[in-house]
Amino acid sequence: MNAEAAVNLDANQDQGMAALQGQLDEIKKQVAGIKPGPENKLSMVVFSGDLDKMLASMIIATGAAAMGMKVVMFFTFWGTAALRDAKKQAGGKDFMSKMFGWMLPKGRGELKLSQMNMGGMGTAMLKGLMKKKNAPTLDQLFDIAAQLNVEIKVCEMSMDLMGFKHEELIDYPGMDYVGVATFLAHAKNSANQLFI
Amino acid sequence: MSDYAADKVLDLKGLPCPMPVVKMSQEIGSVDVGQIIEVHTTDPGSLSDFPAWAETSGNEVLGSEQGEFIKIFIKRNN
């Protein structure tokens, strides 16, 4: 091999290396841009304040937590009434807030069935059946949810609309008041989302 | 008949959904990794719920048998 050919070969090798380095840099850039996939998490919107749907929400939430999923429940609209504490009072309400407070269930103990309520008879019958079959009550399900670190977040705007005050809601560990962006940020990173 | 040497027996008879898996998730930490829990349940849904729970939580259903009640054998894997 003469000297000229050797120089050409070196130049080719340098070019090849530079191209490889460029490709490598490009790949590194792409890898750095990859966002982590959705978490093993369930984000739920609890919109309904009906007894049957609340039972379904709490059973799914506690079941998911038992399966090792992180669970975040967003209580909004009629759902917020289920978080009222029957033993607590809040003063300083205007007329409309008082009306809402008076007409909506004061806590999960007053929720009614969405169907076959029959003036309360259907709800009483279902509660009787649940007791007979040893099914967990809403009270028990909330306790279990707290034990399993199910997070409860409450829609601040619904609270405001219905005239509910923070001090009249149940004591639940870590419960806080949020807006739609908080729900969406959680939902975006969750493998599962539900609206009930 | 599936027979495994259980390290712990968990009696969940009479408890309906979702209590069997909820109790299971609370009790799995009470045995060491590799040990076996024998669950007794009367909830027919448990036959499909426990394998689903085990798959999601990274544990293992070794087997089950149905008699007067349902027995499910679960190995803690993590």
Interface residues (C-beta under 8 A of the other chain):
Chain A: N40 I59 T62 G63 A65 A66 M67 G68 M69 K133 N134 A135 P136 I144 Q147 L148
Chain B: G14 L15 P16 C17 P18 M19 V21 V22 M24 S25 Q26 A52 W53 T56 S57 G58
